[in-house]
């Protein structure tokens, strides 16, 4: 019966060591991007970006389940390079930015290693929260020229607008939106 407490102690120690390996990073908003694209009438692509994002990353260079992301997107910063279209996309027909000025993603799990894997979490967009999963890949990590340490990641997710209460009819070609996430984060000192 003495093996059980020893086994629990070993498990607790391994978990505390594992949790200690995850370093805290702040997302660098000037080098991080959330791009989106959807088909325009089935003839071409309409693309845009959100110019203001912020958040944190917990990154464990050894890999494992300690990887975490907490991301906030300023939906008012939506930019498709066309003022009238941006005004319409910010309206209640789509993002309704007066009512929902931010969207968030809070990770709830990760499976993979330090180079990539599957990230799961709660995406809250347009007042609707859905648990989603998508593949992420580490782009690189290392010292920067200013004495800091950075890590970069990318991921993609395809969402259905109607799942998030955005059902303005743009035709069947525009029901899905591809989201591409590029995050560069600076290790906290």
Residue pairs with C-beta under 8 A, 6 or more apart in sequence:
18 60
18 64
18 65
18 66
19 66
21 60
21 61
21 62
21 64
21 66
22 58
22 59
22 60
22 66
22 67
22 68
23 58
23 59
23 60
23 61
23 187
23 188
24 56
24 57
24 58
24 187
24 188
25 56
25 57
25 58
25 59
25 150
25 151
25 185
25 186
25 187
25 188
26 55
26 56
26 57
26 185
26 186
26 188
27 53
27 54
27 55
27 56
27 57
27 71
27 183
27 184
27 185
28 150
28 184
28 185
28 186
29 52
29 53
29 54
31 152
31 184
32 53
32 182
32 183
32 184
32 185
33 49
33 53
33 180
33 181
33 182
34 49
34 50
34 53
34 73
34 179
34 180
34 181
34 182
35 47
35 48
35 49
35 179
35 180
35 182
36 47
36 48
36 49
36 50
36 177
36 178
36 179
36 180
37 45
37 46
37 47
37 48
37 177
37 178
37 180
38 45
38 46
38 170
38 173
38 174
38 176
38 177
38 178
39 45
39 46
39 173
39 174
40 46
40 173
40 174
41 170
41 171
41 173
41 174
42 171
42 172
42 173
46 80
46 85
46 174
47 80
48 78
48 79
48 80
48 81
48 86
48 89
49 78
49 79
50 73
50 74
50 75
50 77
50 78
50 79
51 74
51 77
51 78
51 79
52 73
52 74
52 76
52 77
53 71
53 72
53 73
53 74
54 71
54 72
54 74
55 69
55 70
55 71
55 72
56 68
56 69
56 70
56 185
57 67
57 68
57 69
57 70
57 151
57 153
57 183
57 185
58 66
58 67
58 68
58 69
59 67
59 114
59 141
59 151
59 185
60 66
60 67
60 114
61 114
61 141
62 114
63 112
63 113
63 114
63 115
63 117
64 110
64 113
65 109
65 110
65 111
66 110
67 107
67 110
67 112
67 114
67 117
67 119
68 107
68 110
69 105
69 106
69 107
69 119
69 121
69 183
70 104
70 105
70 106
70 107
71 104
71 105
71 106
71 183
72 102
72 103
72 104
73 102
73 103
73 104
73 105
74 101
74 102
75 90
75 95
75 97
75 100
75 101
75 102
75 103
76 90
76 97
76 101
78 86
78 89
78 90
78 95
78 97
79 86
80 86
80 89
88 94
89 95
90 96
90 97
92 99
93 166
93 168
94 166
94 168
95 126
95 166
96 126
99 127
100 125
100 126
100 127
103 123
103 124
103 125
103 126
104 122
104 123
104 124
105 121
105 122
105 123
105 124
106 121
106 122
107 119
107 120
107 121
108 120
108 121
108 122
108 131
109 119
109 120
109 121
110 117
110 118
110 119
110 120
111 117
111 118
112 118
112 136
114 138
115 137
115 138
116 135
116 136
116 137
116 138
117 135
117 136
118 133
118 134
118 135
118 136
119 133
119 134
119 135
119 136
119 155
120 131
120 132
120 133
121 131
121 132
121 133
122 129
122 130
122 131
122 132
123 129
123 130
123 131
123 132
123 157
123 159
125 159
125 164
126 164
126 165
126 166
127 165
128 163
128 164
128 165
130 163
130 164
132 157
132 159
134 155
134 156
134 157
135 155
135 156
136 153
136 154
136 155
137 153
137 154
137 155
138 151
138 152
138 153
139 152
139 153
139 154
139 182
140 151
140 152
141 149
141 150
141 151
141 152
142 149
142 150
143 149
143 150
144 150
144 186
148 186
148 187
148 189
149 186
149 187
150 184
150 185
150 186
150 187
151 184
151 185
151 187
152 182
152 183
152 184
152 185
153 181
153 182
153 183
153 185
154 180
154 181
154 182
154 183
155 180
155 181
156 178
156 179
156 180
156 181
157 178
157 179
157 181
158 176
158 177
158 178
158 179
159 176
159 177
159 179
160 175
160 176
160 177
161 167
161 168
161 174
161 175
161 176
161 177
162 175
